Amino acid sequence: MKSSNKVVILLSFLLLTIVILVIVLATLSPESDQDLYIRSVNDVEVVTNKLTETDFQQKLITKLKDEGYKPTGSIGYTIFSMEKKQMTIVLHGIDSNRSKAENYIQELTNQLSSSIGLGTFEVTILEDND
């Protein structure tokens, strides 16, 4: 192989390596794991403070009772971030059309949570038959 071909191949390989390195570095997030953790903790604090300040749980229980549901008062929250929040509501007896009731409660909950600036929750309904 000629010396000029070796130089061209070497330069091509070097250029390809640089391009790949630039692409990889451009796709890496500038946030460290610690930054992401701190942001998540801050999101949880913001959500829990807003839940407390607005008396969200009591307002939701009152709305559910007004709509004929029988909440036990047990509501659990799982907050990963402002965008990903879950809520579990425990009710005594759900009417015969469970999926319709779950959809309605999901809409009712998210309407209330959005009105106070919390965004939406993924809502799970548990039935307490005691």
N, C-alpha and C positions, 0 to 999 in steps of 0.2 A: 504494500500500500504506500502511496506517495505521502511525503511529508505534508503537503498542502491538504490532502484528504483527511489526514489525522487531525490537523489544526481545525478544519471545518467541522469535523465530527465532535471534537472536544469543545469548540465554541458553541455548537448546537446543543450539546448536552448541558453545558454551563448555563446557557440562556433558558433552556427548558427547566432546569433546576430553580433558577431565579424566579421564573414565572409561577411555578408551583408554590414556591415559598411565599411569594407575594399573595397569591390566592388564599393559601392557608392562613396567613397572618391577618388578612382582611376579614376572614369569616369568624375569627375568634372574637368572643365578646370582650369588651374592655372591662367589664365588671368581674371582679373576683368572686369566689364563692362567699367570702365574708361580706362583700357588698350586697350580694343577693340575699344572704341571710338577714342582714340588717334591714334591708328594704321589706322583707317578709314580716319581720318582727314589727316594724313600724306600721305596716298595713294592718296587722292583727290588732295593734293598740288603737289605731284610728277606728276600726270597725267596732271593737268592744266598747270604746268610749262613746261612740255614737249610739250604740244599742242602749247603753246605760242612760246617757243624757236625754234621749228622746223617749225613754220608757217603752221601747219598741215591743218587748215581750208582752207587756200588759195590754198595749193597744191591739196587738195581734189576737190575743186571747179574747178580748172584748169583741172584736170584729167577728171572730169565729163563732162566739156565742150568739151574737146578733143574727148570724146566718143559720142558726139552728144546730151547729156542731157542739160537741161536748168535750172541749179540751181538758186534759188532766192538769194542765199547768206545766207539764214537763216539756221543755223545748231544749234541744241540744244543738250546739253550733260547732262546726268545724271550719276554721278560716285558714286558708292557705295563702291567699292574697286578696286584694280588692276585687280581682276578676274571678277568683275561684273561691266561692263560699258555699257551704252546705248547711242545711238545717233539718233537724228531725223533730217532728211534732207528734206527740202522743195524744190520741183521741179515744174517748169511750164510744164504742159502736159507730160504725160508718154506715150511711144508708146503703141500700141494695146495689146501687151503681157505683162501686168503689172507684173505678177509673175516672168517672165523671167528677166525683167528689175530689179526688186527688188533683185533677187538672184545675178545678175551680179554686182549691186551696192554694195551689202553686201560683195562680194568677193573682189571687187576693193578697198573698204574702208579698209577691214581687211588686205589686202596685203600692203597697204600704212602704216597703223597704226603699223603693225608688223615690217615693215622695219625700223621704227624709235624707236622701243623698247616699244611700247604701248600695245602690245598684240592685242586682238580682241574686237570688239564692237558688241552689238546686235543693228542692224540698222533697223530703221523704216522710211519708205518713206511717206511723205505727199504730196498731189498734190494741187498746187495753180492754180486754173482755171481762175484767174483774168487776 
